[in-house]
Amino acid sequence: MTVQDILDEHTGEANYIVNSMIVKSFDDNGCTFKYLCQNSGGAGAFRREIFIATSTSGIPIEERTVITHVEISEPQ
């Protein structure tokens, strides 16, 4: 599984706000992304963050192999 596979899972969610996925930080050990989701009532949005630990470095972030991933902020 690659980082792009994880990003595709999250951007495919029904309440994901298009084009809101951005890299917050990264290094050789992993990366953190943040993005927005629409509230279920349709008014407003909330931010979510995911950390993705990777086992490869020296290649583009999206192509790195994933060890594990976890959501940092809980959905509201």
N, C-alpha and C positions, 0 to 999 in steps of 0.2 A: 504494500500500500504506500502511496506517495502523499506528500502534503497536498497536492492538487486534488487527490481523491477525497480527502477530508474537507477541503474547501468546497468541493462540489456538493457534498452532503449538506453542508450548512446553507449554501446559496440556493439549494433546491427546496428549502423549507417554504411552506406557503406564506408565512408572514415575513420572510426576508425582504428587506428593502433593497431593490436593485442598485448595484454599483456602490454599496456602502461598505463592502469588505476591504479593509486596509491593513497592511502590516504595521503593527505597533512597535515591535522590536524583534531582533534576531541576532544569533551568533552561531558558532559551530555546533552548539548543543541543541538548538531548537529555535522556535519562533512563536510569537504571540500575535494573533490577529484580533481585530475588533470590528464589529459590524452592527447594524441596526435592524430591529424587527418591529413590525407594526403591532400595536396593542390590539387585543382581540376585538375591542369595541370599535376599532377603526380610527379613534382619536389619539394622536400622539404615537410615540415610539419609545423603545427602550434599547439600551446598549447591551450587547453580549460580547464576551471575550473568550477565546480558546487558546490554550498553550499546546503546542505540538512538539514533542521531543523527537529528534532525528538522529539517525546513526551515520549519516553521510554528510560531508562538508565539501566545500570547494566547487559546488555546482549550484545552479539556480535554486532558490528556496522551494519552488513548486515541484521540482524533480527529486528532492531528497526523500529517502526512505524513512517512514514513520516507525518509531518504537512504541509510542503511546501518545494519547492526546486526552485533554481534560478541559471541561468548561470552567472558566475562572469565576465568572459572575453568573448567578442563577437567573433564569428567565423570570420575568415578573408578570 
